[in-house]
Amino acid sequence: MTRPASAQMYDPRYPVCMHVYGVLIGERMDCVFTSIDQCQAGAMGLPATCLINPYYVPRSYAPGSARRYRPER
């Protein structure tokens, strides 16, 4: 039997994720951090690891963020 595909766990808007793991609190990926230091502060006391978000897309590269070309009149 196959398992259904899981949804994307990495939010591409944030460069740092916290991987929380453990039987008591459940396993999850929280991609809501703007720096490793911010993530590490949030992970203090938790069974968690901070990592770089491999799916992060800087705003300057986000679709629709670039200015459209307008020819001069």
C-alpha positions in Angstrom: 0.0 0.0 0.0 1.3 3.5 -0.8 1.2 6.5 1.3 -0.4 9.8 0.1 2.1 12.5 -0.9 2.8 15.0 1.9 2.4 18.7 1.5 5.4 21.0 1.2 6.9 21.4 4.7 9.3 24.2 3.9 7.9 27.8 3.7 9.9 29.4 0.9 9.4 32.9 2.5 11.8 32.2 5.4 15.5 31.3 5.1 15.8 29.3 8.3 13.7 26.3 9.6 13.5 24.5 12.9 13.1 20.7 12.7 11.4 19.7 15.9 11.3 16.0 16.7 10.2 13.6 19.4 7.5 11.3 20.4 6.0 13.6 23.1 5.6 16.7 21.0 5.5 15.3 17.5 7.7 15.9 14.5 7.4 19.0 12.5 9.2 21.6 10.4 8.7 25.2 11.4 10.0 27.6 8.7 9.3 30.9 10.3 12.8 32.2 11.2 14.9 35.0 9.6 18.2 33.9 11.2 19.9 30.9 12.7 20.3 32.9 16.0 16.5 33.5 16.1 15.8 29.9 15.5 18.3 28.7 18.1 16.6 31.0 20.7 13.3 29.4 19.8 14.7 25.9 19.9 16.1 26.3 23.4 14.9 23.4 25.6 13.3 21.5 22.7 14.5 18.5 20.9 15.1 20.5 17.7 17.7 21.5 15.1 17.9 24.7 13.1 18.8 24.4 9.4 18.9 26.5 6.3 15.7 26.3 4.3 16.6 24.7 0.9 13.5 26.1 -0.7 14.0 29.7 0.4 13.3 32.2 -2.3 14.6 35.8 -1.6 12.0 38.5 -2.3 14.1 39.9 -5.1 13.8 36.6 -6.9 10.1 35.9 -6.1 7.8 35.7 -9.1 6.1 39.0 -9.7 8.5 41.0 -7.6 10.6 42.2 -10.5 9.6 45.4 -12.3 8.1 44.9 -15.6 9.8 46.4 -18.6 8.1 49.5 -19.9 9.4 51.0 -23.1 10.1 54.7 -23.0 7.7 57.0 -24.9 
